């Protein structure tokens, strides 16, 4: 089933990474400058049909959103398999850095987390088939195009996934505001998969029980928990600090 995406950076990143997903592009009539001109050029080079329409008609496609005068019709996002993600990681011979999202259902949070994971060098993201935000235009836009470069794998059961990752020698590190051990007291230079819980509820109890370590992010204010995307950023950049600047 076709999907619509909008915004300059999301469409540009797909054109650069997986142009075969894009079936049509809509751009405004008139002179095109900077990134819009690049989108036009890349689309034509990949034989993608480009429609030029009046700017007033863009709201017909995407409604009252910030479309930036660019709309793309794309094929559905292609999720990766568990084996393909692991095989790619094995070939790199790098320290594992995966992300497991347990119940993150807001597409904008999902996209923001993927953006952080990509900048931190994560090799892949795992999400459950149910109770998870979809890979849609809102997530793609919030990721600033990072979704086009970050493999996402959908699994039926997170506990089974965790056990498979453990067999590969990957340690499972969960984030929990009530955990006794601080993020900053943990050696994070090993092969790791980080678990981030959903907005409000955090990790499910069964997932929490299967983590090797539960870590808290120290806070000093009256609110002791962070937004899921902020928590992911704090954890990932502590991993980067330890691995590359420790």
C-alpha positions in Angstrom: 0.0 0.0 0.0 1.4 3.4 -1.0 2.3 6.0 1.7 2.9 9.7 1.6 5.9 11.4 3.0 6.7 15.1 3.2 9.4 17.5 4.0 12.7 18.3 2.3 15.2 16.2 4.4 13.1 13.0 4.7 12.5 12.8 0.9 16.1 13.8 0.1 17.5 11.0 2.4 15.3 8.4 0.8 16.4 9.5 -2.7 20.0 9.1 -1.6 19.6 5.8 0.2 16.6 3.8 -1.2 15.4 5.7 -4.3 13.5 2.6 -5.4 10.9 3.3 -2.7 9.8 6.5 -4.2 7.2 6.3 -7.0 6.3 9.9 -7.5 7.4 13.3 -6.2 5.4 16.5 -6.1 7.3 19.9 -6.2 6.0 23.5 -6.6 5.9 25.2 -9.9 8.4 27.9 -10.6 12.2 28.1 -10.0 13.6 25.5 -7.7 16.5 26.3 -5.5 19.0 24.6 -3.2 17.7 21.2 -1.8 14.4 21.3 -3.8 16.5 21.6 -7.0 18.6 18.6 -5.8 15.4 16.6 -5.1 14.3 17.3 -8.6 17.6 16.4 -10.1 17.9 13.1 -8.1 14.3 12.1 -8.9 14.8 12.6 -12.6 18.1 10.7 -12.5 16.3 7.7 -11.0 13.4 8.0 -13.5 11.0 9.0 -10.8 7.9 10.9 -12.1 8.0 14.5 -10.9 4.7 16.6 -10.7 4.9 20.4 -10.6 1.9 21.8 -8.8 0.8 25.2 -7.3 1.9 25.5 -3.7 -1.7 26.0 -2.6 -2.5 22.4 -3.6 0.0 20.7 -1.3 -2.4 20.8 1.7 -4.7 18.5 -0.4 -2.1 15.7 -0.1 -0.9 16.1 3.5 -3.3 18.4 5.3 -2.3 21.1 7.7 1.3 20.1 8.3 4.7 21.5 7.5 5.3 19.9 4.2 7.9 22.4 3.0 6.5 22.2 -0.5 7.7 18.6 -1.1 5.5 15.4 -1.1 6.6 11.9 -2.1 4.5 8.8 -2.8 6.5 5.8 -1.6 6.2 2.1 -1.2 5.9 0.8 2.4 9.0 0.7 4.6 10.9 -2.6 4.3 11.7 -3.9 7.8 14.9 -5.9 8.2 15.1 -9.5 9.5 16.8 -10.3 12.8 19.3 -12.5 10.9 20.2 -9.8 8.4 20.9 -7.3 11.2 23.1 -9.7 13.1 24.9 -10.8 10.0 25.7 -7.2 9.0 27.0 -6.6 12.5 29.2 -9.7 12.5 30.8 -8.6 9.3 31.7 -5.2 10.7 33.6 -6.8 13.7 32.6 -3.7 15.7 31.3 -3.6 19.2 27.5 -4.2 19.1 25.2 -1.2 19.8 21.6 -2.1 19.2 18.4 -0.5 20.5 15.3 -2.3 21.7 12.1 -0.2 22.0 9.5 -1.6 24.4 6.2 0.1 23.8 7.2 3.5 22.3 4.0 4.4 20.4 4.4 8.0 19.6 5.7 8.4 16.0 7.5 11.7 16.8 9.3 10.1 19.8 10.1 7.1 17.7 11.6 9.3 15.0 13.6 11.3 17.4 15.0 8.2 19.1 16.0 6.8 15.7 17.8 10.1 14.9 19.8 9.7 18.1 20.5 6.1 17.5 21.8 6.8 14.0 24.1 9.6 15.2 25.5 7.3 17.9 26.3 4.6 15.3 23.7 2.0 16.4 23.7 -1.0 14.0 19.9 -1.5 14.2 16.7 -1.0 16.1 14.2 -3.7 17.3 10.5 -3.0 17.8 7.6 -5.3 18.7 4.9 -5.9 16.1 2.3 -4.7 18.5 2.2 -1.6 20.7 4.9 0.2 18.7 4.9 3.3 16.6 4.7 2.7 12.8 7.3 3.8 10.4 5.2 6.6 8.8 5.7 10.1 7.5 5.6 11.6 11.1 8.3 9.3 12.3 10.4 9.8 9.2 10.2 13.6 9.5 11.0 13.5 13.2 14.1 11.4 12.4 15.3 14.1 10.0 15.9 11.4 7.4 17.8 9.0 9.8 15.1 6.3 9.2 16.4 6.0 5.6 19.8 5.0 7.0 18.8 3.0 10.1 17.6 -0.6 9.8 14.6 -1.5 11.9 13.5 -5.0 12.7 10.0 -5.9 13.8 9.8 -9.0 16.1 6.9 -11.0 17.5 8.3 -11.3 21.0 10.9 -9.1 22.7 11.8 -11.7 25.3 12.7 -14.2 22.6 14.7 -11.5 20.8 16.6 -10.8 24.0 17.5 -14.4 24.4 18.7 -14.6 20.8 20.9 -11.5 21.3 22.3 -13.0 24.5 23.4 -16.1 22.5 25.5 -13.7 20.4 27.3 -12.5 23.4 25.4 -9.2 23.6 24.5 -7.8 27.0 21.0 -6.4 27.6 21.0 -3.1 29.4 17.6 -1.7 30.4 16.8 1.8 31.6 14.6 2.1 34.7 14.2 5.2 36.9 14.0 3.0 40.0 17.1 1.0 39.3 19.8 1.0 42.0 22.7 1.2 39.7 23.6 4.4 37.9 24.3 4.6 34.2 27.6 6.3 35.0 28.8 3.4 37.2 28.5 0.8 34.5 31.1 -0.4 32.0 29.4 0.1 28.7 32.3 -0.9 26.4 31.0 -4.4 25.9 28.6 -5.6 23.2 25.3 -4.0 24.2 21.6 -3.8 23.3 19.9 -0.9 25.1 16.2 -1.2 26.1 14.1 1.9 26.2 10.6 1.6 27.6 7.5 3.3 26.4 6.2 6.7 27.3 4.8 6.8 30.8 4.8 3.0 31.6 8.4 2.2 30.9 9.5 -1.4 30.2 7.1 -4.3 30.6 7.9 -6.4 33.7 8.8 -9.5 31.7 11.2 -7.6 29.5 12.7 -6.0 32.6 13.3 -9.4 34.2 15.3 -10.6 31.2 17.7 -7.6 31.1 21.2 -8.4 32.3 21.5 -4.9 33.9 19.0 -2.2 34.9 20.4 1.3 35.0 19.0 4.6 36.2 19.8 8.1 34.9 20.6 10.3 37.9 18.2 13.3 38.3 18.2 16.2 40.7 14.8 17.8 40.2 11.3 16.8 41.5 10.6 14.8 38.3 12.7 11.6 38.3 12.1 10.4 34.8 13.0 11.6 31.3 11.2 11.5 28.0 12.0 8.3 26.1 13.9 10.1 23.3 15.9 12.1 25.8 16.7 9.0 27.9 18.0 7.3 24.7 20.2 10.2 23.9 21.8 10.3 27.4 22.5 6.5 27.4 23.9 6.4 23.9 26.2 9.3 24.4 27.5 7.9 27.6 28.3 4.7 25.6 30.1 6.9 23.0 32.0 8.7 25.8 33.2 5.4 27.3 34.1 3.7 24.1 35.8 6.5 22.3 36.8 9.1 24.9 37.0 7.1 28.2 
